[in-house]
Amino acid sequence: MLKRIFNLENDKAFADMKDALVQKGAKIVSENPSTHLVVKQGSLWGMSPTTAKKTVDVTFVPVNSGTQVASSSRLSPDWKNLTIIGCALAAVLVALCLWMALDLTTFMNTGRASFWSWLASVNGHVDVSVAQTFVNLTKALTVFLSLIIVLEIAVAIYAYKGIDRFVQEIFDVLSKNEKTNNLQKQ
C-alpha cells in the first residue's frame, strides 16, 4: 500500500488523481467523488509491474490542509490465471516430451517395441536416425519449455513485487504538478 499527503484540497486531489490515471490508460471501474476511486489498468499480456493487468483502489482522506491519498494495487485474477494455466500446460508438455525422449532412447537401446516406437517406423521398418531425430527434438522442446516456465515465473514475481510501481509513477507526477502550482502561486 502506498500513501502520500498532497497539499491539495480533497476535491482537487481526487480530480488530479483521476485525470492522471485516465491519461495513463486506466479505466474507471467505480468512484465515490472525493473519497474513493477504483480503476483497472494494464493488459492481460503485460509483463512488467506497470503493464500487467491490475486493479488499483485509491482512497482520499482530508488531513489538515491537504489530502492523504492511499492506494493499493493487485494483479487481476485473469492475469494470474493465464500465468498459472500457461505454466501448467508447459509443464505437461515438458513431461510428455521427456517421456517420448526416454521411451525412444530405451527403444533404440533395446530394440523392443514401446509406446512411442511407432514414431521411428518407416514403411514398417525401424529407422534409428528417425528415432534419434525425435529424441533430439523432444529434448530441445523440453529445454525450451522449461526455460519458458522459469521466465514466466520470473515475470509473475517481478510483476507482483513491483505492483505499486504504476501508482508510484502517478504520485510522482502529481507531486511534480503540485510543486509547479505552488511555484506559480508565489
Secondary structure as the mmCIF struct_conf table of DSSP 4:
data_model
#
loop_
_struct_conf.conf_type_id
_struct_conf.id
_struct_conf.beg_label_comp_id
_struct_conf.beg_label_asym_id
_struct_conf.beg_label_seq_id
_struct_conf.end_label_comp_id
_struct_conf.end_label_asym_id
_struct_conf.end_label_seq_id
STRN STRN1 LEU A 2 PHE A 6
BEND BEND1 ASN A 7 LEU A 8
HELX_RH_AL_P HELX_RH_AL_P1 ASN A 10 GLN A 23
TURN_TY1_P TURN_TY1_P1 LYS A 24 GLY A 25
STRN STRN2 LYS A 27 ASN A 32
TURN_TY1_P TURN_TY1_P2 PRO A 33 THR A 35
STRN STRN3 HIS A 36 GLN A 41
BEND BEND2 GLY A 42 GLY A 42
STRN STRN4 SER A 43 SER A 43
TURN_TY1_P TURN_TY1_P3 LEU A 44 TRP A 45
BEND BEND3 SER A 48 SER A 48
TURN_TY1_P TURN_TY1_P4 PRO A 49 THR A 51
STRN STRN5 ALA A 52 ALA A 52
STRN STRN6 LYS A 54 VAL A 63
TURN_TY1_P TURN_TY1_P5 ASN A 64 SER A 65
STRN STRN7 GLY A 66 LEU A 75
HELX_RH_AL_P HELX_RH_AL_P2 PRO A 77 THR A 110
TURN_TY1_P TURN_TY1_P6 PHE A 115 TRP A 116
HELX_RH_3T_P HELX_RH_3T_P1 SER A 117 ALA A 120
STRN STRN8 SER A 121 VAL A 122
TURN_TY1_P TURN_TY1_P7 ASN A 123 GLY A 124
STRN STRN9 HIS A 125 VAL A 126
HELX_RH_AL_P HELX_RH_AL_P3 VAL A 128 LYS A 161
TURN_TY1_P TURN_TY1_P8 GLY A 162 ASP A 164
HELX_RH_AL_P HELX_RH_AL_P4 ARG A 165 LYS A 185
#
